[in-house]
Amino acid sequence: MKIRHIKTYLFIALVIGFTHGVAANSSPESLALVNSYLEQGQYQFALREAYNLLQNASSKTEQSKAYGLLGNIQLQMHHYRDAEKSLLQAYDLEEAILQKGDYANSLGVLYHETGDTSKQDQYFKSALQFAGTDATLSLKISLNRLRSQSDAEVLSQANKLKSDIATIASPLERTRYYVNLAAEVKNKGAEGLTIAQSALEKAQNDSVDLSDKHLRLELLDSLAQIYETQGNDKRALELSEQASALSEQMSPDEVMISLEWRKGRLYQKQDKNDFALAAYGKAVDNIQAIRMDIPVEYHDGKSSFRETLEPVYLGYAYHLLNKASHQEGEAKQKTLLLARHTVEQIKQTEMQDFFGGRCLIEGLQHSELETMDAHAAVLYPIMLPDRLELLVSMGKIIRQYTVPVPQSRIHEEAGKLSNYLRNGKGAFKKPSKNLYQWLIAPLEKDLAAEEIKTLVVVPDGALRLVPFSALFDGQHYVIEKYSVSVSPGMSLMGNGGDPKSRTYRTLMAGLSKPGPVVQKLPTPMINAILDKSSVEEVDRTVPVSRGISNSQMRDLKKREIDLKAETLLRQPGAEQKLKETLSLPGVESELINLKKTVKNTSLLNEQFTVESFHQQISGDESYEIIHIASHGIFSSNADDSFLMAYDNVIKLDELEALLKQDKGAQRGIELLTLSACETAEGDDRAPLGFTGAALRAKARSALGSLWPISDEAAAELMTDFYTNMTQHMGKAEALRQAQLKLLNNPNMNHPFYWSPFILVGNWL
C-alpha cells in the first residue's frame, strides 16, 4: 500500500524547474531552499519561502513565476482554492509561451483533482498547444493526462511514453519520469504492473550514481512496492532495507513512512515480530516528524488520514500489545502506555483534521484522567483486525484485556445498536448484549474489586455512535451500575472543579420558534424539509422528538441540490413550513423549569439572537454553565456543523469566538449543554463535532445527545440533571440519576428516551 502523497503522483515533475527564473531579484539561495523543502516534502516551509518570493517580485514576469511556484506548492498541499487563484494569476500574467503551457498543465492537474472535467480538458489541451515541439513539456503533460483517462487508454499510451522517456538526456530527469509513469500504470492490471516494473528497473540502472537521494529513495520504495504486489516478498524486503539504509542519512520524508510500513508488514509475515515492531515504530516516528506537511482530504465524511495513515499507528499498537501480553510488572506498564499513546495520536490528529487545522488542541489544559478520581476507571477500547484490546486504567495501573472478536464484527454490532436505539426499536437487546460481553464483562470482577463507580470511555470509530450506558447484560444496563462519561482522548479535556464550590451561574438560550435563521440554513437541509418526497412514513411507535428526521440528516450529507436556497424559499408557504418543522415546543417549558433550579440569565426565541448571545457572554456576568436548547447538527466536518440562534446559525469556530468573550473564560466554562443537538446518522465522525464544540468553548464538560430526542424526556431529564448538580453531585452521577428516573418510568424505559444523552469530558 502506498501513501497517496502528491509527490508520488506526478506533481514533483511540475515543480522541479519552476524555480528557474523565479523573480530575477531573488537570491539563488532562496530558490534552492524552496526546492530543498519540496524534495523533502516540507511544504509548510516551502510555502513560506514562496510567499517571500512573491513579496519581493516587482516585474510582471517575476510576479507570474512567483505565483506559479506558490500555486504549485498549494496544489501539492491540496489547498485547491488557493492553488486555483495563484495558478490563474500566473497563467494570466505570463507571456512566455512555454511557461504559460506549464501553468496550463498545472491547472489541468488541479481541475482533475477537483473533478471539473471540462476545465481539466480545456487546460490540458491549451498546455499541449503551448508546448508545441518542446518534447519535455509535451511528455510532462501527457503523463499528467493519464490520470483522467480510462485504463485501456493509459495502457495503450504507456509503452510509447516509456520510449519517449528513454530519449531524455538527463539521467535525473529520466528517473523522475520513469517513477511517475510507474505510479500511473501500476494499478492497471497485470499489463500495467509489468510496464511499471520495466520502467522502474530502467530507472534503477540510471540511478546508480544519482545525486538526488530523495528521488533514489522514492525509486527504491516504488520498486519494492511492485515486488510486494507480485508476492516477491524477499526482493521487496531487500529493496526496502536498501532504502531504509539510505534514509538514515536524510531528513524525515513521507516515502520513509511507506518503506518502514512495508518492512513491518513483511517482517510480520515472517513472524519476525521484533523486527516488525521496530519498523512500525520508525514509520510512526516519521509520520509525527512531518505530520503538518501531509495533506488531508475528505470523501463522504472520511478523512484520508484514517484511510492511509491510521493503519500504520494501529500496526504499531498491534505489535506493542502483542509484546505487552508476554510481559509483567514495570516493563508491561511501559509498553501498554506506549501503545495507548500511539492510538491517542490518531485521536488528536483526527480532531485537528476535523477542524481543518493543527492548532486546536495546542495549549489545551492536559490532564492524566487516571489520577483525577480513585473510583473511576478509564476504558480505552482498541479495535484491531483480529481482536479487541481493552486497556483499563484504575489508578496508575493499566490492565490489558484481550477479547478474540474482530474489528469488523464490533463495527457491525455497533451499527445495529445505534440504528435500533435511535429509531426506538425493540431489537436492540441482542447487539447490546454482544457489545456488553465484549466491552464490559471482561473487566467486571476487577471493577468490583476496585470499587469503581464511574466508567470513563475513550471510544473510537463506530463505538462513538453507541451510548455505553445502554449496554445490557441480560438483566441490567450499564447505567444501573456505573456513571458513564466519554472522553475524546486521554489528554484533550481539562480538570474539573469541586462540585461543592460551584455557583451554577447559567446562561440559558432557547429556540422553540425559529425566526430568520431558517433563511440561513444549508440549501440541502432546506430542500430536504420542503421536498415532500423526502418525508418518511411516521413510525407511530416512536414518540415525537425534538430534532430533524433521519431522512433530512441523510439529505444534508449526501444529496446534490441544484436549486438555490432563495428559490426554494420563494415557494408559497415555504418559510412557514420550515419554521413549523423546526419548532421545539418543549424548549419553552424546559427553560421555565430550569429557572427554578439554577441562577440564570435566559434568552428565549426573539431574545436569542447571535448579537444578544454575544452581549450576554461579554457582559459583566460570568457563567459556569452555558445551556443551549436549540437545533444543532454535527456532521463529519466542522464546516457543516452548526447551532441555530433566532436570526442566524452559529458555526463551531464562531462559537469559540463568542465564548472567548466570557469574563470567566480564563478559569473555563464548567459545562456546555446542547439539549436539542444531534449527530448525523451512521457517520462515526459526526460525534467529533459535539466533542469539538466543547473543545471550541474551552468547556471542561459537554452534555448532548446522539440522536433526535423525545421532547418530553429531554425536558424532564434536564430538570432532574440540574437539580442533582445543585445537590453537589458530580456531573456524571447527576446525569446517571436523571437517566435512572426515566428508566424507571414505565412510559420511558426504552433506551431511546434516556440513553442518547452523553457527557463528554470531565465527569466530576
C-alpha positions in Angstrom: 0.0 0.0 0.0 1.3 3.4 -0.9 0.5 6.6 0.9 -1.2 8.9 -1.6 1.1 11.8 -1.3 1.1 14.3 -4.1 4.8 13.7 -4.9 4.2 10.2 -5.9 1.5 11.3 -8.4 3.5 13.4 -10.9 3.3 16.8 -9.2 7.0 16.7 -8.4 7.6 16.9 -12.1 5.5 20.1 -12.2 7.6 21.9 -9.6 11.2 21.0 -10.1 12.3 23.5 -12.7 9.6 26.1 -11.8 12.1 27.9 -9.6 14.4 28.6 -12.5 13.9 32.2 -13.3 11.5 33.0 -10.5 12.0 36.6 -9.6 15.2 37.8 -11.0 16.0 39.8 -7.9 15.5 36.7 -5.7 18.6 35.1 -4.3 19.7 31.7 -5.7 19.8 30.6 -2.0 16.1 31.2 -1.6 15.2 29.3 -4.7 17.5 26.4 -3.7 15.8 26.4 -0.3 12.4 26.1 -1.8 13.5 23.2 -3.9 15.1 21.5 -1.0 11.9 21.8 1.1 9.9 20.5 -1.8 12.1 17.5 -2.3 11.8 16.6 1.4 8.0 17.2 1.4 8.3 20.1 3.9 5.6 22.1 2.2 4.8 24.5 5.1 8.4 25.8 4.9 8.3 25.8 1.1 5.1 27.8 1.2 6.6 30.4 3.5 9.6 30.9 1.2 7.3 31.1 -1.9 5.3 33.9 -0.2 8.6 35.7 0.4 9.5 35.4 -3.3 6.1 36.8 -4.3 6.5 39.8 -1.9 9.9 40.6 -3.5 8.7 40.2 -7.1 8.5 43.6 -8.8 8.0 43.0 -12.5 5.1 41.3 -14.2 7.4 38.4 -15.2 8.7 37.9 -11.7 5.2 38.0 -10.3 4.0 35.4 -12.8 6.7 33.0 -11.9 6.3 33.6 -8.1 2.5 33.0 -8.4 3.3 29.8 -10.4 5.6 28.5 -7.8 3.2 29.4 -5.0 0.3 27.8 -6.8 2.1 24.5 -7.4 3.1 24.3 -3.7 -0.6 24.9 -2.7 -1.6 22.2 -5.2 0.7 19.7 -3.6 -0.8 20.6 -0.2 -4.3 20.1 -1.6 -5.2 23.7 -0.9 -7.2 23.7 -4.1 -9.0 27.1 -3.9 -5.7 28.9 -3.1 -3.9 27.0 -5.8 -6.5 27.9 -8.4 -6.2 31.6 -7.6 -2.4 31.6 -7.7 -2.1 29.5 -10.9 -4.7 31.6 -12.7 -2.8 34.7 -11.7 0.4 33.1 -13.1 -1.3 32.0 -16.3 -2.8 35.4 -16.9 0.4 37.3 -16.2 2.8 35.0 -18.1 3.8 36.0 -21.6 6.4 33.3 -22.4 4.7 30.5 -24.3 6.4 27.5 -22.8 6.0 28.8 -19.2 2.3 29.5 -19.9 2.0 25.9 -21.1 3.5 24.8 -17.8 0.9 26.7 -15.9 -1.9 25.4 -18.1 -0.6 21.9 -17.3 -0.8 22.6 -13.6 -4.3 23.9 -13.9 -5.3 20.7 -15.8 -4.0 18.7 -12.8 -5.8 21.0 -10.4 -9.2 20.6 -12.1 -8.7 16.9 -12.4 -8.2 16.8 -8.6 -11.4 18.9 -8.0 -13.4 16.9 -10.5 -14.0 19.7 -13.0 -13.6 17.7 -16.2 -14.5 20.4 -18.7 -11.8 22.8 -17.3 -9.4 19.9 -16.9 -9.7 19.1 -20.6 -9.6 22.8 -21.6 -6.3 23.4 -19.9 -4.6 20.2 -20.9 -5.5 21.0 -24.5 -4.1 24.5 -24.1 -1.0 23.2 -22.5 -0.2 20.9 -25.4 -0.8 23.7 -27.9 1.6 26.0 -26.0 4.2 23.1 -25.7 4.4 22.8 -29.5 7.5 20.9 -30.4 9.0 21.0 -26.9 9.3 17.3 -26.2 10.0 17.6 -22.4 6.9 19.7 -21.7 4.7 17.6 -24.0 5.9 14.5 -22.2 5.1 16.0 -18.8 1.6 17.0 -19.9 1.0 13.5 -21.5 1.9 11.9 -18.2 -0.4 14.0 -16.2 -3.3 13.5 -18.6 -3.1 9.8 -18.0 -4.8 10.3 -14.7 -8.0 11.4 -16.4 -8.1 8.6 -19.0 -9.5 5.1 -19.0 -7.4 2.1 -18.1 -7.4 1.0 -21.8 -6.2 4.4 -22.9 -3.5 4.5 -20.3 -2.1 1.1 -21.3 -2.2 2.0 -25.0 0.0 5.0 -24.4 2.3 3.7 -21.7 4.9 1.9 -23.8 5.2 4.9 -26.2 5.7 7.2 -23.2 8.3 4.8 -21.8 10.1 5.0 -25.1 9.9 8.8 -25.1 11.3 9.0 -21.6 14.3 6.9 -22.7 15.3 9.7 -25.1 15.7 12.3 -22.3 19.4 13.1 -22.0 19.5 13.7 -18.2 19.6 10.5 -16.0 18.0 12.6 -13.2 15.0 13.6 -15.4 14.7 10.1 -16.9 14.4 8.6 -13.5 11.9 11.2 -12.4 9.6 10.4 -15.4 10.0 6.7 -15.1 8.9 6.8 -11.4 5.9 9.0 -12.4 4.9 6.7 -15.3 5.1 3.7 -13.0 2.9 5.4 -10.5 0.2 5.9 -13.1 0.2 2.4 -14.7 0.9 0.1 -11.7 -2.7 -0.3 -10.8 -3.9 -1.1 -14.3 -3.9 -4.8 -14.0 -1.2 -7.3 -14.8 -0.1 -5.4 -18.0 0.2 -2.1 -16.1 2.2 -3.8 -13.4 4.6 -5.3 -15.9 5.1 -1.9 -17.6 5.6 -0.2 -14.2 8.2 -2.8 -13.2 10.1 -2.4 -16.5 10.1 1.4 -16.2 11.4 1.3 -12.6 14.1 -1.2 -13.4 15.3 1.0 -16.2 15.3 3.9 -13.8 17.3 1.9 -11.3 20.0 1.4 -13.9 20.1 5.2 -14.4 20.2 5.9 -10.7 23.3 4.2 -9.6 25.2 7.5 -9.2 22.1 9.6 -8.8 22.9 12.7 -6.7 19.2 13.2 -5.7 18.9 11.0 -2.7 15.2 11.7 -2.3 14.4 10.6 -5.8 16.5 7.5 -5.4 14.6 6.7 -2.2 11.3 7.1 -3.9 12.5 4.8 -6.8 13.6 2.1 -4.4 10.3 2.4 -2.5 8.2 2.2 -5.7 10.1 -0.8 -7.0 9.7 -2.5 -3.6 6.0 -1.9 -3.8 5.8 -3.6 -7.2 7.6 -6.7 -5.9 5.4 -6.8 -2.8 2.3 -6.7 -5.1 3.7 -9.5 -7.1 4.3 -11.6 -4.0 8.1 -11.4 -4.2 8.5 -10.6 -0.6 12.2 -11.4 -0.4 13.1 -8.8 -3.2 10.6 -6.3 -1.8 12.3 -6.5 1.7 15.8 -6.3 0.2 14.9 -3.1 -1.6 13.1 -1.7 1.4 16.2 -2.3 3.6 18.4 -0.6 1.0 16.1 2.4 1.0 15.9 2.3 4.8 19.7 2.5 5.0 19.8 5.4 2.6 17.1 7.2 4.6 19.4 7.2 7.7 21.4 9.9 6.1 18.4 12.1 5.3 15.7 14.2 7.0 12.3 12.6 7.5 10.3 12.2 4.3 6.9 10.7 3.5 8.5 8.0 1.5 10.1 6.7 4.7 6.7 6.1 6.1 5.8 3.9 3.2 9.0 1.8 3.2 9.1 1.3 7.0 5.5 0.3 6.9 6.2 -2.2 4.2 9.1 -3.6 6.2 6.8 -4.0 9.2 4.2 -5.9 7.1 6.9 -8.2 5.5 8.6 -9.0 8.8 5.2 -9.7 10.4 4.5 -12.3 7.6 7.8 -13.9 8.5 6.9 -13.9 12.3 9.9 -11.7 13.0 7.9 -9.6 15.4 10.7 -7.7 17.0 11.8 -6.5 13.5 8.2 -5.7 12.6 7.8 -3.7 15.8 10.9 -1.7 15.1 9.8 -0.9 11.6 6.4 0.2 12.6 7.9 2.3 15.3 10.1 4.1 12.7 7.1 4.6 10.4 5.2 6.3 13.2 8.2 8.4 14.2 8.4 9.6 10.5 4.6 10.5 10.5 5.0 12.5 13.6 8.0 14.3 12.2 6.3 15.5 9.0 2.6 15.4 10.1 2.0 19.0 9.4 3.1 18.6 5.8 0.9 15.6 5.0 -2.2 16.8 3.0 -5.6 15.6 4.3 -8.6 15.1 2.1 -12.2 14.2 2.9 -14.5 12.0 0.8 -18.0 11.2 2.1 -17.0 12.4 5.5 -14.0 10.1 5.7 -10.5 11.5 6.3 -7.7 10.4 4.0 -5.6 10.3 7.2 -7.6 7.5 8.6 -7.6 5.6 5.2 -3.8 5.9 4.7 -2.0 6.6 8.0 -4.2 5.1 10.7 -3.2 1.5 9.8 0.4 2.5 10.5 -0.4 3.6 14.0 -2.6 0.6 14.6 0.1 -1.7 13.2 2.5 -0.3 15.8 -0.1 -0.7 18.5 -0.8 -4.2 17.4 2.8 -5.3 17.9 3.2 -3.3 21.2 0.1 -5.0 22.6 1.4 -8.4 21.5 4.7 -7.7 23.3 2.9 -6.4 26.4 0.9 -9.7 26.6 4.1 -11.5 27.3 5.5 -9.0 29.9 5.0 -8.4 33.6 5.4 -5.5 36.0 7.0 -2.2 35.1 8.1 -3.4 31.6 4.5 -4.3 30.8 3.2 -0.9 32.0 5.7 1.0 29.8 4.7 -1.0 26.7 1.0 -0.5 27.4 1.5 3.2 28.0 3.3 3.5 24.6 0.5 1.5 22.9 -2.1 3.8 24.3 -0.1 6.9 23.4 0.2 5.6 19.8 -3.6 5.2 19.4 -4.0 8.6 21.2 -2.1 10.2 18.4 -4.7 9.1 16.0 -7.5 10.7 18.0 -5.6 14.0 18.4 -4.7 14.2 14.7 -8.3 13.4 13.6 -9.6 16.1 15.9 -7.2 18.6 14.3 -8.1 17.4 10.8 -11.8 17.7 11.7 -11.3 21.4 12.2 -9.0 21.8 9.2 -6.1 23.0 11.3 -3.4 21.8 13.5 -3.6 24.4 16.3 -6.9 23.5 18.0 -5.5 21.3 20.7 -2.3 23.3 21.2 -2.4 24.9 24.6 -5.3 22.9 26.0 -5.1 22.0 29.6 -3.9 18.5 29.5 -4.6 16.1 32.4 -4.0 12.5 33.3 -7.5 11.1 33.6 -6.4 8.2 35.8 -5.3 10.4 38.6 -8.4 12.5 38.9 -10.7 10.1 40.7 -9.9 7.0 42.7 -13.3 5.5 42.0 -13.1 6.0 38.2 -11.8 3.6 35.6 -10.7 4.7 32.1 -11.7 2.2 29.4 -9.8 2.5 26.2 -11.0 0.0 23.5 -8.6 -0.6 20.7 -10.2 -2.4 17.7 -7.7 -4.4 15.7 -8.4 -6.6 12.6 -8.3 -9.8 14.5 -9.2 -8.9 18.1 -10.3 -6.3 20.6 -7.8 -5.0 23.1 -9.2 -3.2 26.2 -6.8 -1.0 28.2 -8.3 -0.1 31.5 -6.7 2.3 33.9 -7.6 2.0 37.6 -5.4 4.4 39.5 -2.0 4.5 37.8 -2.1 0.8 36.7 -3.1 -0.1 33.1 -4.7 -3.5 32.8 -4.9 -5.3 29.5 -7.8 -7.5 28.4 -7.7 -9.3 25.1 -11.1 -10.3 23.5 -11.0 -12.5 20.4 -13.5 -10.6 18.3 -12.5 -8.9 15.0 -13.0 -5.2 14.3 -15.5 -5.9 11.6 -17.8 -7.7 14.0 -17.7 -4.9 16.5 -18.5 -2.4 13.8 -21.4 -4.5 12.6 -23.0 -4.8 16.1 -22.3 -1.1 17.0 -24.0 0.0 13.8 -27.0 -2.2 14.5 -27.4 -1.0 18.1 -27.1 2.6 17.1 -29.7 2.2 14.4 -32.2 0.3 16.7 -31.8 2.7 19.5 -32.2 5.9 17.5 -35.3 4.5 15.9 -36.9 3.2 19.1 -36.9 -0.4 18.0 -37.2 -3.4 20.3 -34.5 -5.5 18.6 -31.7 -3.6 20.3 -31.1 -6.1 23.1 -29.1 -8.7 21.0 -26.4 -6.3 19.8 -26.4 -4.6 23.2 -25.7 -7.9 24.9 -23.0 -8.7 22.5 -21.2 -5.4 23.0 -21.6 -5.8 26.7 -19.9 -9.2 26.7 -17.0 -7.8 24.6 -16.5 -4.4 26.2 -17.7 -4.7 29.9 -17.9 -8.3 31.0 -14.1 -8.9 30.9 -13.5 -6.1 33.4 -16.4 -6.6 35.8 -14.6 -8.6 38.5 -11.7 -6.0 38.7 -14.2 -3.1 38.6 -16.0 -4.5 41.6 -12.7 -5.3 43.5 -11.6 -1.7 43.0 -15.0 -0.2 43.9 -15.3 1.6 40.6 -18.3 3.9 40.4 -17.6 5.8 37.1 -16.6 4.5 33.7 -14.8 7.0 31.5 -14.8 5.6 28.0 -12.5 6.7 25.2 -14.3 5.4 22.1 -13.3 5.3 18.5 -14.9 4.7 15.2 -18.4 3.1 15.3 -18.2 2.9 19.1 -18.6 6.7 19.2 -22.2 6.2 18.0 -23.0 3.8 20.9 -24.3 5.0 24.3 -22.3 2.8 26.7 -25.0 3.4 29.3 -27.4 1.3 27.2 -25.2 -1.8 27.1 -27.2 -4.7 28.6 -26.0 -7.8 30.4 -29.4 -9.6 30.1 -30.8 -8.2 33.4 -29.3 -4.7 33.9 -28.0 -1.8 31.9 -24.5 -0.3 32.5 -26.2 2.8 33.8 -27.6 0.8 36.6 -24.1 0.0 37.8 -21.9 2.9 36.8 -21.9 6.6 36.0 -20.7 7.0 32.4 -18.6 9.7 30.8 -17.0 9.9 27.4 -13.6 11.4 26.6 -12.3 12.3 23.2 -8.8 11.3 24.4 -6.7 10.9 27.4 -5.3 14.4 27.2 -7.9 16.5 25.5 -10.1 17.7 28.4 -9.0 19.7 31.4 -9.6 19.1 35.1 -12.9 19.9 36.7 -13.7 21.9 39.7 -15.0 20.7 43.1 -18.8 20.3 42.8 -19.2 21.7 46.3 -17.6 25.0 45.3 -19.7 25.7 42.1 -22.1 28.6 41.9 -24.0 27.3 38.8 -24.4 30.7 37.2 -26.1 29.7 33.9 -26.8 31.4 30.6 -29.8 29.7 29.1 -30.6 30.2 25.4 -33.6 28.5 23.8 -35.3 28.4 20.5 -38.9 27.0 20.4 -39.9 29.1 17.4 -37.2 29.8 14.9 -37.1 33.2 13.1 -35.0 34.4 10.1 -32.4 31.7 10.8 -34.4 29.4 8.5 -33.3 31.5 5.6 -29.6 30.9 6.5 -29.7 27.1 6.7 -27.8 24.9 4.2 -29.6 24.5 0.9 -29.7 20.7 1.1 -31.3 20.9 4.6 -33.9 23.4 3.3 -34.7 21.2 0.3 -35.0 18.1 2.5 -37.6 19.8 4.7 -39.6 21.3 1.8 -39.4 18.4 -0.6 -42.5 16.3 0.1 -40.8 13.2 -1.4 -38.3 13.2 1.5 -40.9 12.9 4.2 -40.8 9.4 5.7 -43.8 7.4 6.9 -44.2 8.1 10.6 -43.5 5.3 12.9 -46.3 5.6 15.5 -44.3 3.5 18.0 -41.7 6.3 18.3 -42.6 9.4 20.2 -42.4 12.9 18.7 -38.8 14.0 19.1 -37.0 17.3 19.2 -34.7 17.2 16.2 -34.6 16.7 12.5 -35.7 13.4 10.9 -33.2 10.8 9.8 -34.1 11.4 6.1 -33.3 15.1 6.4 -30.0 14.3 8.2 -29.0 12.0 5.4 -30.0 14.6 2.8 -27.9 17.2 4.5 -24.8 15.0 3.8 -25.5 13.2 0.6 -27.9 14.9 -1.8 -26.8 17.0 -4.7 -29.1 20.0 -4.8 -29.3 22.2 -7.8 -31.9 24.7 -6.5 -30.6 27.7 -4.6 -32.0 28.4 -1.1 -33.5 31.7 -2.2 -35.5 29.9 -5.0 -36.8 27.3 -2.5 -37.8 30.0 0.0 -39.8 31.9 -2.6 -42.3 29.0 -2.8 -45.6 29.9 -1.2 -45.6 28.9 2.5 -42.1 27.6 2.3 -40.7 29.7 5.2 -43.6 29.0 7.4 -43.2 25.3 6.8 -39.6 25.5 7.8 -40.4 27.3 11.0 -43.1 24.8 11.9 -40.9 21.8 11.1 -38.1 23.2 13.2 -40.2 24.3 16.1 -39.3 22.8 19.5 -42.4 23.1 21.8 -40.8 21.6 24.8 -37.9 24.2 24.9 -40.0 26.9 26.5 -41.2 24.7 29.4 -37.7 23.4 29.8 -36.3 26.9 30.3 -39.1 27.8 32.7 -38.4 24.7 34.8 -34.7 25.3 34.8 -35.2 28.9 36.0 -36.4 27.4 39.3 -33.3 25.3 39.7 -30.2 27.4 38.9 -29.2 31.0 39.0 -29.6 32.1 35.4 -30.0 34.6 32.6 -32.5 33.4 30.0 -32.7 34.2 26.2 -35.8 32.7 24.5 -36.7 32.9 20.8 -36.5 36.6 19.7 -34.1 37.3 22.6 -31.8 34.6 21.4 -30.0 36.4 18.5 -26.4 36.0 17.8 -25.8 39.6 18.9 -27.7 39.3 22.2 -25.9 36.0 23.0 -22.6 37.7 22.3 -23.6 40.7 24.6 -24.5 38.4 27.4 -21.3 36.4 27.1 -19.1 39.6 27.0 -21.1 41.5 29.7 -20.2 41.8 33.4 -21.7 38.5 34.4 -19.6 35.3 34.0 -21.2 31.9 33.6 -20.1 28.5 34.7 -22.8 26.8 32.6 -23.9 27.6 29.0 -27.2 25.8 28.2 -28.4 26.0 24.6 -31.8 24.4 23.8 -31.9 24.7 20.1 -31.3 22.7 16.9 -27.7 21.9 16.3 -26.3 19.5 13.7 -22.9 17.9 14.0 -21.7 16.4 10.7 -18.4 14.8 9.6 -16.5 18.1 9.4 -16.6 21.4 11.3 -17.8 23.5 8.3 -21.1 21.5 8.2 -21.7 21.6 11.9 -23.7 24.5 13.5 -26.2 25.7 16.1 -29.3 27.7 15.4 -30.0 31.1 17.0 -33.2 33.0 16.2 -31.7 35.1 13.4 -28.7 33.1 12.2 -26.6 29.9 12.5 -23.6 29.7 14.8 -20.7 27.6 13.4 -18.2 26.0 15.7 -15.4 28.4 15.1 -17.9 31.3 15.7 -19.0 29.6 18.9 -15.4 29.6 20.1 -15.0 33.3 19.3 -18.3 34.1 21.2 -17.5 32.1 24.3 -14.0 33.6 24.5 -15.6 36.8 25.5 -16.8 35.3 28.8 -15.1 37.1 31.7 -14.7 33.7 33.4 -13.1 32.1 30.3 -9.7 32.1 32.0 -11.0 29.6 34.6 -13.1 27.9 31.9 -16.7 27.1 31.4 -17.7 24.2 33.6 -20.4 22.8 31.4 -21.8 23.3 27.9 -25.2 21.7 27.5 -26.7 21.3 24.0 -30.1 19.9 24.7 -31.6 19.7 21.2 -28.5 18.9 19.1 -27.7 15.7 17.4 -25.2 13.8 15.3 -25.6 12.8 11.7 -26.9 9.2 11.4 -24.4 6.5 10.6 -21.5 8.9 10.5 -18.9 7.8 13.1 -17.0 11.1 12.6 -20.1 13.2 13.5 -19.7 12.9 17.3 -16.4 14.7 16.8 -18.4 17.8 16.2 -20.1 17.5 19.6 -16.7 17.0 21.2 -15.3 19.8 19.2 -18.0 22.1 20.4 -16.7 21.5 24.0 -13.1 22.0 22.9 -14.0 25.2 21.0 -15.8 26.5 24.0 -12.9 25.6 26.3 -15.5 23.8 28.4 -14.5 21.1 30.9 -17.6 19.1 30.0 -20.3 19.0 27.4 -23.8 17.3 27.6 -25.7 16.5 24.4 -27.4 13.7 22.5 -26.6 11.2 19.8 -30.0 11.3 18.1 -33.2 13.4 18.0 -34.6 13.0 21.4 -38.1 12.9 23.0 -39.2 16.4 23.8 -40.9 15.3 27.0 -38.0 13.2 28.1 -35.4 15.9 27.4 -37.3 18.5 29.5 -37.7 16.1 32.4 -34.1 14.8 32.3 -32.6 18.3 32.1 -34.6 19.5 35.1 -33.5 16.5 37.2 -29.9 16.7 36.0 -29.5 20.3 37.1 -31.4 19.7 40.4 -29.0 16.8 41.1 -26.0 19.0 40.3 -27.2 21.7 42.8 -27.1 18.9 45.4 -23.4 18.7 44.8 -23.3 15.5 42.7 -20.7 15.2 40.1 -21.9 15.7 36.6 -21.8 12.0 35.5 -23.6 10.9 38.6 -26.2 13.7 38.2 -26.8 12.5 34.7 -27.0 8.9 35.8 -29.6 9.6 38.4 -31.7 11.6 35.9 -31.4 8.7 33.4 -32.4 6.2 36.0 -35.5 8.2 36.8 -36.6 7.9 33.1 -35.6 4.2 33.0 -37.9 3.6 36.0 -40.8 5.4 34.3 -42.9 2.7 32.5 -43.6 5.1 29.7 -39.9 6.0 29.1 -37.9 2.9 30.0 -36.8 2.2 26.4 -33.2 3.4 25.9 -34.5 5.6 23.1 -35.6 8.0 25.8 -32.7 8.1 28.2 -29.6 6.7 26.6 -28.8 9.3 23.9 -27.7 11.8 26.5 -23.9 11.6 26.8 -21.5 13.6 28.9 -18.2 14.4 27.2 -15.2 15.4 29.2 -14.8 15.9 32.9 -17.3 13.9 35.0 -16.8 15.5 38.4 
